[in-house]
Amino acid sequence: MIELVRLPNWRSRFEAAIDEIKFVPFDWSTQHDCGPGLAGRMDYAITGEDLTVKYQGRYKTAKGALAAMKREGFDNLADLVASFLPEIHPSEASIGDIVAYEMESPFGFALGVVNGERVFVLRPEGVGTMDLLAAKRAFKVGS
């Protein structure tokens, strides 16, 4: 697990990063997905650390992303995130933390980034939101 620290200007960097990707559609081929494209991008904005480096360029499809996750020994996306970040109860998640929503897919979960009571998630057309209360797992991004 990596010890991350939030940058002094993390909030403005977080807001700028969301503005940059707000209308960018979900796209496996550019790795603009819920992992590197959203959770990884927000983690980098908040801490300056890019936790997705080892996955960059390793896939261009959902099948390829799943294979990359399985090669690393993970059965679901939330367990992969837990290998990088400390897990907390979803009720403890605050702005910038990563949450995981259960879903019926080979990945088991989809990731989002907390923005108060709502969570930023990637939709086919760009960034959308979901209710924080629906999250099943959460991970602390920096101290």
Secondary structure by P-SEA (a helix, b strand, c coil): ccbbbbccaaaaaaaaaaaaacccccccccccccccccaaaaaaaacccccccccccccccaaaaaaaaaaaccccaaaaaaacccccccccccccbbbbbbccccccbbbbbbcccbbbbbccccccccccccccbbbbccc
